[in-house]
């Protein structure tokens, strides 16, 4: 897992293009975000992110929550933002995706995020 997180950190540093994706395929601003908004940071080629995406789709999560999805491998703004969100949760060092930010809480990794949704939807 540490190797995976390290690789993701390197990919974030090396990314140079600026693109963005959320559930509406448009760039969100901080004014779009309220305390009930979830932000899901992901990488386009991340297999763990695809596991979370599949879980979200199969369990109707997008119908229950306002989730903004932000790609970090190709978008330096989003890569910087995920670092700021992680720091606000006291996470230092390597940060990996998938990464969910909700109500000042951070969840990192597919199982952590899926467990969060399972707990929320009991």
N, C-alpha and C positions, 0 to 999 in steps of 0.2 A: 504494500500500500504506500509506503514511503517513497519507493521508486516511482510509482504512478504520480504521486503528488509533485515530486521533483520535476518530472517530465512536463507536467501541466504548468508549473511555475516557469520553466524555461520557455514553453510555447507562448505563454502570456508575454514574456519579455521580448521575444522575437517577433511577435505579431506586428505587422506594419500597416495593414489596410484598415479602413474605417468603414464598417457596415454595422447595422443593428437590426435586431429582430425581436419582436414581442408577439403576443398572441394576435395582434392586429397587424403585424408586419410593419409597424411604424415606430419611430423613435419616441420613447416616453420621456417626459420631463419630470422634474421633482414635483411640479404642481399636479401631475397625474397620480401621484402616489399619496395614499392616505394610510392611516394606521391599520386598515384591514386589507391593504394590498400586499400580496406576496411577490417577491422578486426571485425568480429562478434563474440562476446563472448556469450556463451550459457551454459545452464545446461542440461544434458541429460534428466532429469525428469521435467524440467521446462515447465509448460503449456503455459506461455506467449511466451517462445522461440519457441514453436511449432506453435503458431499463426504467428510469424514472418517467420518461415520456410515455412509455407503454403503460405503466401503472396509472398515470394520470388519465390517459385516454380510456382505459378499460374500466376505470372506477368513477367516471363522470366528475372528476375533480374540478375541471374548468367550469362546470355548471354550478359548483358550490362556492368557488373562490375566485376573486379577481387576481389573476396571476400574470405578471409581466415577465416575459422570457427575454433574457439578454445573453447573446453570444459573446464569449470573451476571447476566443482564439484569434479572431480577425478584427476585433474592435478594441482599440487601446483605451478608449474612454470607459468602456464596460470593465476591462481588465483592471483599470485603476479603481473603479468604483467597488468591485468585489473586494479589493484589498482594504478599502475604507470601511466597508460593511463588516468584514472579518475583524478588523481592529476594534470596531465599536463593540464587538462581542468578546473582546479579549483574546482573540486568536492571533497568534504571532507565528512567523515562519511560513512554511509552505501552505498554500491554500489550493485546494483542488475543486473540481467540479464533478458532479453537480453540487450546487451550493444554493440553499434556500434561505432567504432572509424574510422574517415575518415577525412583526411586533417586537422589534429590537432583539430577536433571537436568531441564531444562526444554526443551520443544519447542513452538514457536509457529508457527501457520499450517498450512494443510492439507498443503502439500507437505513441510514439515519433519517433520510427524507421520507421514505416509504413508511417507516415506523411512526414518524410524526403524523402523516396523513391517516394511518390506521387508528392512532390514538384520538385524533381530532374527530373522526367520523364514527365513533362508537355510539 
